[in-house]
Amino acid sequence: MKILDRYLIKQFLQTIFFGIIALILIFVVIDMMENLDDFIDQNVTLDVILHYYVVFTPEIIKLITPIAVLFGALFTAGKAANLSELTAIKASGVSLFRFMLPFIVTTVLICGISVIFSGYIVPMANKTKINIEMNYLKRGITYTGSNIFFQDTRTKIVSISFFDINQNIAYTVSIQDFDKNDLTKMTARIDARSLSYDTLKKVWTAKDVVRRSFGLLNQKAEYFTELDLNGVNFLPGDLLTKQQKPEEMNLNELNDFIKNQQRSGNDPTNTLIEYHSRFAFAAASLIVILFGLPISANKRRGGLAVQVGINILVAFIYLVFMKISQAFGKNGAINPVLTAWLANLLFLAAALINLPRVRQ
């Protein structure tokens, strides 16, 4: 690695680090001002508040990383241009594309880290954050394992009053079967006092069961003390997952959740968009670098302030366009994968068109 590359990478990473710290402080201050009344009303202690913002920080870092990377490249390249360092670099025979290489390589590594960070660390922190909001700020109060209602297959609906996480026992269970040709007609129903999962036989065993069949000419009710249910697909772990929000799920859990939705006949569009958006948003840092760095690497009238304004506008347009494309995708107008990557693809195309036009 050349001395110039080490110098640029060092300046780039230092600027990104300080940018992330500054943006985190801004986010925390703004959020604290919004939540101050809730903290006071609920008598939340200082240690809980500090814990809340510690687990909120990963989500903030995920959101601001592309902006911090953009500003890191902006200030590093802009400073080199304004101090005529870039002029000397070009005069030594280094092209703009070669000048951009250390920024691009570093950003690719940041993108890879961002995928792991947003895919696994952020969801883990979000679980704690949401738990604090429910217990101390009384937001979206739910009781994990209570009032679970979901579609197990295309023709089967399951409702559970309460699920004991420690013993893998569900209480007050109802399983309804519908006609595959007419989903408005119920063909059978099972009501049980409890449902326990046998880990050896890998089957649910219902206790104090009533099984009803609804035929065209007659109805039949059967009573059982115990009954093994072989026609259900859900597992104890699935019951917990179905209670989670997408932002609490890591990439593996999201992928399993998508498969469960497809198996049950539900529309997985929103979850697919969330899944692919984690990869697309992680790649956003590279897109903004390719788009913004050539602009920053050339002296412009008005200096660094104009370059800052241009790049802020670009970042704002990118985020707005991403949200608009997601709205169309969730309505089914755009393929989920294309929805997640559309903003990246368009800005990448604009960057590749602009790149050859930049003065070498």
C-alpha positions as a printed NumPy array, in Angstrom:
array([[  0.   ,   0.   ,   0.   ],
       [  1.366,   3.392,  -0.964],
       [  1.945,   6.202,   1.503],
       [ -0.733,   8.241,  -0.258],
       [ -3.297,   5.445,   0.168],
       [ -2.527,   5.119,   3.889],
       [ -2.784,   8.87 ,   4.316],
       [ -6.164,   9.108,   2.544],
       [ -7.608,   6.064,   4.33 ],
       [ -6.508,   7.407,   7.711],
       [ -8.05 ,  10.817,   7.045],
       [-11.201,   9.186,   5.651],
       [-11.739,   6.859,   8.635],
       [-10.999,   9.598,  11.171],
       [-13.572,  11.873,   9.553],
       [-16.155,   9.058,   9.437],
       [-15.568,   8.31 ,  13.126],
       [-16.01 ,  11.923,  14.225],
       [-18.987,  12.279,  11.894],
       [-20.7  ,   9.266,  13.472],
       [-20.038,  10.576,  16.986],
       [-21.413,  14.036,  16.101],
       [-24.521,  12.632,  14.391],
       [-25.203,  10.238,  17.293],
       [-25.11 ,  13.154,  19.733],
       [-27.497,  15.139,  17.54 ],
       [-29.903,  12.185,  17.268],
       [-29.797,  11.505,  21.009],
       [-30.392,  15.149,  21.949],
       [-33.347,  15.458,  19.57 ],
       [-34.857,  12.147,  20.691],
       [-34.333,  13.011,  24.359],
       [-36.171,  16.305,  23.891],
       [-39.092,  14.428,  22.307],
       [-39.183,  11.764,  25.041],
       [-38.483,  14.002,  28.028],
       [-42.157,  14.328,  28.961],
       [-42.629,  10.551,  28.806],
       [-39.557,   9.932,  30.958],
       [-40.826,  12.392,  33.575],
       [-44.45 ,  11.162,  33.488],
       [-43.394,   7.52 ,  33.923],
       [-40.739,   8.347,  36.572],
       [-38.035,   6.608,  34.56 ],
       [-34.729,   6.457,  36.433],
       [-31.448,   7.762,  35.03 ],
       [-29.893,   4.312,  34.639],
       [-32.863,   3.123,  32.56 ],
       [-32.629,   6.236,  30.373],
       [-28.92 ,   5.63 ,  29.817],
       [-29.604,   1.963,  29.039],
       [-32.301,   3.01 ,  26.566],
       [-29.926,   5.237,  24.602],
       [-27.124,   2.667,  24.719],
       [-29.346,   0.093,  22.975],
       [-30.782,   2.807,  20.689],
       [-27.285,   3.722,  19.461],
       [-26.87 ,   0.734,  17.069],
       [-30.052,   1.733,  15.211],
       [-28.76 ,   5.303,  14.952],
       [-25.385,   4.105,  13.652],
       [-27.124,   1.987,  11.01 ],
       [-29.116,   4.996,   9.783],
       [-26.294,   7.546,   9.756],
       [-23.454,   5.396,   8.362],
       [-24.076,   6.352,   4.69 ],
       [-24.257,  10.035,   5.675],
       [-21.08 ,   9.781,   7.76 ],
       [-19.261,   8.005,   4.918],
       [-20.402,  10.659,   2.459],
       [-19.197,  13.468,   4.708],
       [-15.962,  11.615,   5.388],
       [-15.22 ,  11.463,   1.669],
       [-16.477,  15.016,   1.188],
       [-14.214,  16.597,   3.769],
       [-11.201,  14.442,   2.953],
       [-11.365,  15.055,  -0.799],
       [-12.654,  18.612,  -0.46 ],
       [ -9.863,  19.532,   1.904],
       [ -7.283,  18.001,  -0.443],
       [ -8.741,  20.001,  -3.344],
       [ -8.92 ,  23.316,  -1.474],
       [ -5.368,  22.969,  -0.111],
       [ -4.15 ,  22.114,  -3.632],
       [ -3.035,  18.68 ,  -2.429],
       [ -5.188,  17.108,  -5.104],
       [ -3.53 ,  19.299,  -7.746],
       [ -0.139,  17.986,  -6.664],
       [ -1.455,  14.41 ,  -6.675],
       [ -2.778,  14.791, -10.215],
       [  0.454,  16.454, -11.311],
       [  2.361,  13.381, -10.137],
       [  0.394,  11.272, -12.616],
       [ -2.347,   9.947, -10.334],
       [ -5.742,   9.977, -12.054],
       [ -8.97 ,  10.803, -10.27 ],
       [-10.033,   7.164, -10.534],
       [ -6.822,   6.047,  -8.828],
       [ -7.332,   8.751,  -6.205],
       [-10.816,   7.344,  -5.502],
       [ -9.589,   3.737,  -5.128],
       [ -8.684,   3.835,  -1.387],
       [-12.06 ,   5.456,  -0.643],
       [-13.903,   2.769,  -2.621],
       [-11.991,  -0.172,  -1.083],
       [-12.52 ,   1.195,   2.428],
       [-16.22 ,   1.782,   1.752],
       [-16.69 ,  -1.767,   0.424],
       [-15.308,  -3.071,   3.729],
       [-17.643,  -0.719,   5.614],
       [-20.578,  -2.055,   3.565],
       [-19.696,  -5.634,   4.493],
       [-19.48 ,  -4.727,   8.173],
       [-22.775,  -2.827,   7.879],
       [-24.578,  -5.934,   6.587],
       [-23.519,  -7.928,   9.651],
       [-24.115,  -4.983,  11.983],
       [-27.616,  -4.164,  10.696],
       [-28.517,  -7.802,  10.167],
       [-27.621,  -9.152,  13.61 ],
       [-26.443,  -6.557,  16.148],
       [-29.134,  -3.927,  15.508],
       [-32.083,  -6.384,  15.862],
       [-30.624,  -7.69 ,  19.132],
       [-30.38 ,  -4.128,  20.48 ],
       [-33.889,  -3.314,  19.191],
       [-35.362,  -6.157,  21.256],
       [-34.044,  -4.534,  24.442],
       [-35.074,  -1.071,  23.283],
       [-38.649,  -2.166,  22.555],
       [-38.792,  -3.998,  25.895],
       [-37.784,  -0.79 ,  27.712],
       [-40.419,   1.169,  25.778],
       [-43.117,  -1.339,  26.763],
       [-42.14 ,  -1.649,  30.42 ],
       [-41.149,   1.924,  31.249],
       [-42.702,   4.175,  28.607],
       [-45.9  ,   2.086,  28.201],
       [-45.675,   2.081,  24.391],
       [-47.317,  -0.7  ,  22.421],
       [-47.864,  -2.799,  25.535],
       [-48.05 ,  -6.51 ,  24.764],
       [-47.379,  -9.593,  26.811],
       [-45.071, -12.005,  25.033],
       [-46.892, -15.256,  24.398],
       [-50.407, -13.867,  24.874],
       [-53.252, -13.721,  22.339],
       [-51.334, -15.298,  19.461],
       [-53.255, -15.533,  16.203],
       [-51.733, -16.679,  12.921],
       [-52.228, -18.668,   9.717],
       [-50.315, -21.962,   9.832],
       [-51.098, -23.07 ,   6.264],
       [-53.245, -21.7  ,   3.476],
       [-56.328, -23.434,   4.949],
       [-55.466, -23.556,   8.672],
       [-55.784, -20.76 ,  11.255],
       [-54.482, -21.088,  14.82 ],
       [-55.349, -18.994,  17.858],
       [-53.669, -19.362,  21.268],
       [-54.691, -17.559,  24.439],
       [-51.335, -17.936,  26.212],
       [-48.038, -19.67 ,  25.511],
       [-45.74 , -20.692,  28.374],
       [-42.247, -20.098,  27.001],
       [-40.45 , -22.143,  29.637],
       [-42.578, -25.296,  29.376],
       [-43.557, -25.088,  25.677],
       [-47.252, -25.34 ,  26.594],
       [-50.02 , -23.398,  24.849],
       [-53.335, -22.811,  26.637],
       [-56.854, -22.398,  25.242],
       [-56.051, -23.348,  21.669],
       [-58.315, -23.281,  18.63 ],
       [-57.32 , -24.673,  15.215],
       [-59.687, -24.049,  12.303],
       [-59.553, -25.801,   8.915],
       [-61.153, -24.341,   5.792],
       [-62.056, -25.738,   2.399],
       [-59.109, -25.32 ,  -0.003],
       [-61.525, -24.462,  -2.833],
       [-63.609, -22.038,  -0.79 ],
       [-61.747, -20.401,   2.085],
       [-64.986, -18.991,   3.515],
       [-66.225, -22.497,   4.449],
       [-64.932, -24.104,   7.644],
       [-64.553, -27.874,   7.352],
       [-63.19 , -28.746,  10.803],
       [-62.251, -27.227,  14.12 ],
       [-60.204, -28.4  ,  17.089],
       [-60.53 , -26.776,  20.523],
       [-58.175, -27.832,  23.3  ],
       [-57.524, -26.775,  26.876],
       [-53.765, -27.059,  26.313],
       [-51.212, -27.976,  23.691],
       [-47.763, -29.291,  24.647],
       [-44.851, -30.026,  22.338],
       [-43.133, -33.421,  22.579],
       [-39.519, -32.787,  21.588],
       [-38.828, -36.531,  21.133],
       [-41.756, -37.332,  18.851],
       [-41.697, -33.774,  17.426],
       [-45.458, -33.485,  17.595],
       [-47.997, -31.326,  19.433],
       [-50.207, -33.185,  21.923],
       [-53.566, -31.632,  22.736],
       [-55.374, -32.27 ,  26.026],
       [-59.129, -32.076,  26.77 ],
       [-59.922, -31.837,  23.078],
       [-63.104, -31.312,  21.097],
       [-62.782, -32.057,  17.375],
       [-65.68 , -30.933,  15.187],
       [-66.266, -31.773,  11.539],
       [-68.615, -29.752,   9.363],
       [-70.009, -31.685,   6.401],
       [-72.632, -30.746,   3.866],
       [-75.298, -32.935,   5.459],
       [-74.177, -33.468,   9.04 ],
       [-71.854, -32.229,  11.765],
       [-69.831, -34.412,  14.097],
       [-68.167, -33.693,  17.439],
       [-65.572, -35.995,  19.021],
       [-64.05 , -35.705,  22.509],
       [-60.517, -36.794,  23.475],
       [-58.505, -36.669,  26.654],
       [-55.339, -36.518,  24.555],
       [-54.81 , -36.205,  20.818],
       [-51.624, -35.945,  18.743],
       [-51.864, -33.273,  16.052],
       [-49.945, -34.327,  12.966],
       [-51.279, -31.751,  10.539],
       [-49.721, -28.605,  12.018],
       [-46.421, -27.081,  10.925],
       [-45.547, -24.493,  13.585],
       [-42.929, -25.114,  16.276],
       [-42.537, -23.57 ,  19.763],
       [-39.853, -21.227,  18.463],
       [-42.208, -20.024,  15.719],
       [-44.701, -18.816,  18.323],
       [-42.113, -16.451,  19.733],
       [-41.056, -15.271,  16.291],
       [-44.639, -14.483,  15.339],
       [-44.759, -12.054,  18.269],
       [-41.682, -10.193,  17.088],
       [-41.613,  -7.134,  14.889],
       [-39.397,  -7.231,  11.756],
       [-36.951,  -4.739,  13.297],
       [-36.363,  -7.245,  16.13 ],
       [-35.476, -10.096,  13.761],
       [-32.011, -10.829,  12.463],
       [-31.443, -11.921,   8.856],
       [-31.872, -15.635,   9.627],
       [-35.105, -15.042,  11.536],
       [-36.437, -12.808,   8.765],
       [-35.662, -15.472,   6.174],
       [-37.467, -18.147,   8.233],
       [-40.389, -15.787,   8.787],
       [-40.682, -15.215,   5.032],
       [-40.78 , -18.981,   4.427],
       [-43.488, -19.372,   7.084],
       [-45.562, -16.616,   5.488],
       [-45.246, -18.21 ,   2.055],
       [-46.13 , -21.642,   3.456],
       [-49.22 , -20.291,   5.195],
       [-50.412, -18.414,   2.114],
       [-49.811, -14.941,   3.572],
       [-48.331, -12.094,   1.561],
       [-44.609, -11.792,   2.485],
       [-44.053,  -8.577,   0.488],
       [-43.366,  -6.268,   3.434],
       [-41.012,  -8.761,   5.065],
       [-39.185,  -9.355,   1.775],
       [-38.68 ,  -5.609,   1.392],
       [-37.327,  -5.392,   4.941],
       [-34.986,  -8.329,   4.311],
       [-33.497,  -7.022,   1.069],
       [-33.448,  -3.422,   2.309],
       [-30.893,  -4.375,   4.943],
       [-28.471,  -5.346,   2.183],
       [-29.44 ,  -2.41 ,  -0.03 ],
       [-29.098,   0.194,   2.719],
       [-25.716,  -1.231,   3.712],
       [-24.607,  -0.786,   0.083],
       [-25.826,   2.827,   0.1  ],
       [-22.465,   3.985,   1.468],
       [-20.741,   2.819,  -1.72 ],
       [-23.375,   4.449,  -3.931],
       [-23.078,   7.86 ,  -2.274],
       [-19.282,   7.636,  -2.47 ],
       [-19.36 ,   6.974,  -6.216],
       [-21.84 ,   9.81 ,  -6.681],
       [-20.47 ,  12.409,  -4.279],
       [-16.701,  11.908,  -4.303],
       [-16.07 ,  13.154,  -7.877],
       [-18.039,  16.292,  -7.041],
       [-15.996,  16.886,  -3.897],
       [-12.67 ,  16.217,  -5.608],
       [-12.93 ,  19.265,  -7.846],
       [-12.641,  22.859,  -6.782],
       [-15.862,  24.756,  -7.213],
       [-16.862,  28.351,  -6.798],
       [-18.045,  28.792,  -3.233],
       [-15.572,  26.231,  -1.869],
       [-16.374,  23.492,   0.607],
       [-19.703,  25.033,   1.64 ],
       [-21.156,  24.577,  -1.849],
       [-19.897,  20.983,  -1.967],
       [-21.479,  20.272,   1.427],
       [-24.778,  21.683,   0.191],
       [-24.691,  19.635,  -3.016],
       [-23.948,  16.394,  -1.178],
       [-26.575,  17.027,   1.502],
       [-29.114,  17.573,  -1.282],
       [-28.015,  14.342,  -2.981],
       [-28.314,  12.383,   0.285],
       [-31.751,  13.893,   0.979],
       [-33.02 ,  13.046,  -2.521],
       [-31.681,   9.504,  -2.156],
       [-33.472,   8.914,   1.183],
       [-36.739,  10.429,  -0.086],
       [-36.625,   8.337,  -3.253],
       [-35.92 ,   5.199,  -1.206],
       [-38.986,   5.815,   0.979],
       [-41.184,   6.517,  -2.069],
       [-40.059,   3.316,  -3.82 ],
       [-40.757,   1.319,  -0.63 ],
       [-44.266,   2.755,  -0.492],
       [-44.94 ,   1.578,  -4.063],
       [-43.369,  -1.798,  -3.283],
       [-45.527,  -2.376,  -0.215],
       [-48.597,  -1.666,  -2.347],
       [-47.505,  -4.417,  -4.72 ],
       [-46.693,  -2.1  ,  -7.628],
       [-42.979,  -3.057,  -7.68 ],
       [-41.186,  -6.351,  -7.085],
       [-39.89 ,  -6.503,  -3.446],
       [-36.262,  -7.06 ,  -4.471],
       [-36.409,  -4.232,  -7.014],
       [-38.096,  -2.036,  -4.411],
       [-35.195,  -2.469,  -1.998],
       [-32.524,  -1.838,  -4.639],
       [-34.252,   0.693,  -6.931],
       [-32.774,   3.822,  -5.34 ],
       [-29.287,   2.258,  -5.351],
       [-29.563,   1.21 ,  -8.993],
       [-30.72 ,   4.62 , -10.195],
       [-28.093,   6.553,  -8.232],
       [-25.426,   4.07 ,  -9.326],
       [-26.423,   4.659, -12.958],
       [-26.262,   8.429, -12.388],
       [-22.835,   8.052, -10.76 ],
       [-21.479,   5.973, -13.654],
       [-22.812,   8.495, -16.173],
       [-21.292,  11.405, -14.243],
       [-17.928,   9.756, -13.566],
       [-16.447,   9.972, -17.111],
       [-17.568,  13.588, -17.379],
       [-15.56 ,  14.637, -14.328],
       [-12.398,  16.553, -15.206],
       [ -9.366,  14.312, -14.762]])
